[in-house]
Amino acid sequence: MIGKIAAAPRNAWLLLLAISGLSFLAAEFMGERHVAIAAIMGISAAKILIILLRFMEAEQAPMFIRRYLYAWTFGIAGAIFTLWWAAT
């Protein structure tokens, strides 16, 4: 059990690194700019959720706090994309 718990942060770092690479690929190789920005914002929200779950241990928080954190994460990502889209 301790080995599994100790490996969780390392695995999370590797996952965050891979997702960052995916974000770079989306920025470089997607043809449509709006689609690329939407993909990057979605990827960023996924990275925030990984950090919340693995490093901040939000899965042990009460359900209403977890739901608030999830809604806040996707709400802010959506708001940033919407404001960017409205500005262009």
N, C-alpha and C positions, 0 to 999 in steps of 0.2 A: 504494500500500500504506500509506503513512504517513497519508494522508487517511482511510482506512478505520479505522486504529487510533486516530487522534485523535478520530473521531466516536463510537467505541464508548462512552466514559463519558457523553457527552451523551445518546446514545440510551438508555443504561441509566437515566439520571436521569429521562428522560421516561417510560420504562416503569414505573419505581418510582412516579412521580407518578400515572400512570394506575391502577396497581394499588392505590395508597392510596385513590383515589377509589372504586374498586370495593369496597374494604373498608368505606368509609363507607356506600355504598349498601346493602351487605349488613347492616350494623348498623341502618340506619334503616328499611329496607323489607321485611325478611324477617319473616314473621308468627311462626313458631315460633322460640323463643329458642335451643333446642339446635342447630337447623340453622344459625342465624345465627352462633353461636359457633364451630361446626365450620367454617363457610365462612371466617370471619375467621382462624381458626388455619391453615387450608390456604393462604389468601392470604398470611399472614405467613411461612409456610414457603417459599412461592414467592419472596417478597421476599428472604429470607435466601439462597436459592440464586442469585438474580441478583447479589447483593452478593458472594457467594463466587466466582462465575464471572467477573464483570466487573471488580471492584475488587481482589479478593485473588488473582486469576489461579489459581484452584484447578484449572482445566482443564490446567495444565501440571504439576501435582503427580503423583506416582505414583498408580496406580490404587487401591491400598489406602487411601491417604489420602483420595482423593475419595470412595470408598465409605463410609469412616468419617464424613466430613463430611455426606454425604447422609443416612446412617442417624441420625446425631446430630440433624440438623435435624428430620427427620420424627418421630423418637422423642421429642424434647422437646415438639414441638407436640402429638403424641398424648397424652403424659403430662399436659401442662397441661390439655388438654380433658377427659381422663378424671378428673383430680382435681377439676376444676370441676364436672363432671357428678355425681360422687359427693358433692360438698358441697351440691348443691342438692336 
